[in-house]
Amino acid sequence: MVFAVRPSLVIALAAIVVSLALAYTIDEASCGKPRFIDPIDAAVAEAMKVAVKASDRLSNYYAPNNDAVRNIYTSLFGLNSVEYVLNVFNTLLELPQDSPWMTIFCNEDHLTFTPAGNNTPAKWYDKVNNLYEPLIASNQVEQADPNIRPCSSSASKMAYTYNNKYIVLCPPTLEIAKTTISYNPNASRAIPSTGITLANMLAKDKSGNIFSHQPLTSLYHTVSCVLLHEFTHSMILGRNMTDDLSVTDGNLSVKAYQYKEAHQLALENNTRALHNADNYALLGAGLFFDKYFWNEGLAIPIIPAPGITPIEASKNITQNATNVPAIS
């Protein structure tokens, strides 16, 4: 099994320049064919840019004209101290520089099922890192058949982290990664394309109105936001490390993924919101799209289209919520 230790990344945003010697590895055996290494590298860099921008905007939380920041923050974290959330983003920006702090896999071939024995529960065996991991039963399918690994248990599962330092990207995330690169048969490396990345979406949105009425959930489905979610599970955050918590939906308990559930978690118990990974990924994405307010998870341009006042835009957003245009 071959790993590549990734080089240092230098990220510049506005007046902020952050030098990050990110020591992480990508499993070349699983991510090299088809070639996902380049888009994953780019997504890690973009995730760090999201953290930089979140840190910058949260640092000015109390500024008089920062209503857009306070709007999305309170919808996802309620009245919790902004300093706690800011510290999580800042910790991600101070990741170890001397030794790899995470490894990214693009499939689950390195995990094998070990049946229960005398007085020992069934486990996964990670043959690459030579460690045993408890079964990750995230839904009833896995509980019924523990041989089913997490990615294959749900067609919509994006990724997961185990042992707080190993990330597995599932097929839906890898499909997004495929859109971010194109291939030149005469080139040795992938060539960036106009695929699904936050940077490409921002570049498209020169007017600050193109994503009007779009749900935040649809805009944050990028490899970088998936990775940001997973990074907050890292043991490097110590006591601030996140989990994937649940909320009540009718008679069901569902994971607090995506805006509706993350917002509900903040309403039910805003202290628990501090420990839910998707609240951070959603906040990061929302702050990255800095030309919008986020009213009930839907985008309202800070500078409305010609002829529409901010109040009219706010009134219209609920009426248009059921007819959200797709990203093109």
Secondary structure in CASP SS format (residue, H / E / C, confidence):
PFRMAT SS
TARGET T0000
AUTHOR 0000-0000-0000
METHOD secondary structure of the structure
MODEL  1
M C 1.00
V C 1.00
F E 1.00
A E 1.00
V E 1.00
R C 1.00
P C 1.00
S C 1.00
L E 1.00
V E 1.00
I E 1.00
A E 1.00
L E 1.00
A C 1.00
A C 1.00
I E 1.00
V E 1.00
V E 1.00
S E 1.00
L E 1.00
A C 1.00
L C 1.00
A C 1.00
Y C 1.00
T E 1.00
I E 1.00
D E 1.00
E H 1.00
A H 1.00
S H 1.00
C H 1.00
G C 1.00
K C 1.00
P C 1.00
R C 1.00
F C 1.00
I H 1.00
D H 1.00
P H 1.00
I H 1.00
D H 1.00
A H 1.00
A H 1.00
V H 1.00
A H 1.00
E H 1.00
A H 1.00
M H 1.00
K H 1.00
V H 1.00
A H 1.00
V H 1.00
K H 1.00
A H 1.00
S H 1.00
D H 1.00
R H 1.00
L H 1.00
S H 1.00
N C 1.00
Y C 1.00
Y C 1.00
A C 1.00
P C 1.00
N C 1.00
N C 1.00
D H 1.00
A H 1.00
V H 1.00
R H 1.00
N H 1.00
I H 1.00
Y H 1.00
T H 1.00
S H 1.00
L H 1.00
F H 1.00
G C 1.00
L C 1.00
N C 1.00
S C 1.00
V H 1.00
E H 1.00
Y H 1.00
V H 1.00
L H 1.00
N H 1.00
V H 1.00
F H 1.00
N H 1.00
T H 1.00
L H 1.00
L C 1.00
E C 1.00
L C 1.00
P C 1.00
Q C 1.00
D C 1.00
S C 1.00
P C 1.00
W C 1.00
M C 1.00
T E 1.00
I E 1.00
F E 1.00
C C 1.00
N C 1.00
E C 1.00
D C 1.00
H C 1.00
L E 1.00
T E 1.00
F E 1.00
T E 1.00
P C 1.00
A C 1.00
G E 1.00
N C 1.00
N C 1.00
T E 1.00
P C 1.00
A C 1.00
K E 1.00
W E 1.00
Y E 1.00
D E 1.00
K C 1.00
V C 1.00
N C 1.00
N C 1.00
L E 1.00
Y E 1.00
E E 1.00
P E 1.00
L C 1.00
I C 1.00
A C 1.00
S C 1.00
N C 1.00
Q H 1.00
V H 1.00
E H 1.00
Q H 1.00
A H 1.00
D C 1.00
P C 1.00
N C 1.00
I C 1.00
R C 1.00
P H 1.00
C H 1.00
S H 1.00
S H 1.00
S C 1.00
A C 1.00
S C 1.00
K C 1.00
M C 1.00
A E 1.00
Y E 1.00
T E 1.00
Y E 1.00
N C 1.00
N C 1.00
K C 1.00
Y E 1.00
I E 1.00
V E 1.00
L E 1.00
C C 1.00
P H 1.00
P H 1.00
T H 1.00
L H 1.00
E H 1.00
I H 1.00
A H 1.00
K H 1.00
T H 1.00
T C 1.00
I E 1.00
S E 1.00
Y C 1.00
N C 1.00
P C 1.00
N C 1.00
A C 1.00
S C 1.00
R C 1.00
A C 1.00
I E 1.00
P E 1.00
S C 1.00
T C 1.00
G C 1.00
I C 1.00
T C 1.00
L H 1.00
A H 1.00
N H 1.00
M H 1.00
L H 1.00
A H 1.00
K H 1.00
D C 1.00
K C 1.00
S C 1.00
G C 1.00
N C 1.00
I C 1.00
F C 1.00
S C 1.00
H C 1.00
Q C 1.00
P E 1.00
L H 1.00
T H 1.00
S H 1.00
L H 1.00
Y C 1.00
H C 1.00
T C 1.00
V H 1.00
S H 1.00
C H 1.00
V H 1.00
L H 1.00
L H 1.00
H H 1.00
E H 1.00
F H 1.00
T C 1.00
H C 1.00
S C 1.00
M H 1.00
I H 1.00
L H 1.00
G H 1.00
R H 1.00
N H 1.00
M C 1.00
T C 1.00
D E 1.00
D C 1.00
L C 1.00
S E 1.00
V E 1.00
T E 1.00
D E 1.00
G C 1.00
N C 1.00
L E 1.00
S E 1.00
V E 1.00
K E 1.00
A C 1.00
Y C 1.00
Q H 1.00
Y H 1.00
K H 1.00
E H 1.00
A H 1.00
H H 1.00
Q H 1.00
L H 1.00
A H 1.00
L H 1.00
E H 1.00
N C 1.00
N H 1.00
T H 1.00
R H 1.00
A H 1.00
L C 1.00
H C 1.00
N E 1.00
A H 1.00
D H 1.00
N H 1.00
Y H 1.00
A H 1.00
L H 1.00
L H 1.00
G H 1.00
A H 1.00
G H 1.00
L H 1.00
F H 1.00
F C 1.00
D C 1.00
K C 1.00
Y E 1.00
F E 1.00
W E 1.00
N E 1.00
E C 1.00
G C 1.00
L E 1.00
A E 1.00
I E 1.00
P E 1.00
I C 1.00
I C 1.00
P C 1.00
A C 1.00
P C 1.00
G C 1.00
I C 1.00
T C 1.00
P H 1.00
I H 1.00
E H 1.00
A H 1.00
S H 1.00
K H 1.00
N H 1.00
I H 1.00
T H 1.00
Q H 1.00
N H 1.00
A C 1.00
T C 1.00
N C 1.00
V C 1.00
P C 1.00
A C 1.00
I C 1.00
S C 1.00
END
